[in-house]
Amino acid sequence: MLKLFVSAQNFLAVPLRSERGATAVEYGLLVALIAAVIVGIVIVVGKQVSDAFNSVSGNLPHGGACALCGG
C-alpha cells in the first residue's frame, strides 16, 4: 500500500515540476513586456520634455547679467 502511495505521489509531482519552468518563462515574458512599455513611455515623454525645455530656453533673454551666476 505504501509503495502504491509513493508511486502515485511521484507520478503527480512530475507535472508540478515541469510547470515550475513554465511559470518562470511566463514571468520572464511579463517582465519583458513591462520593460518594453516603460521604454516606450520614456521615449515619448522624454521627447516632449526635451521639446518643452528647448522652448523655454529659446524664450529666455540672452544677454545682460546672470542673477544665478553672480554676474
Secondary structure, 3 states (H helix, E strand, C coil): CHHHHHHHHHHHHHHHHHHHHHHHHHHHHHHHHHHHHHHHHHHHHHHHHHHHHHHHHHHCCCCCCCCCCCC
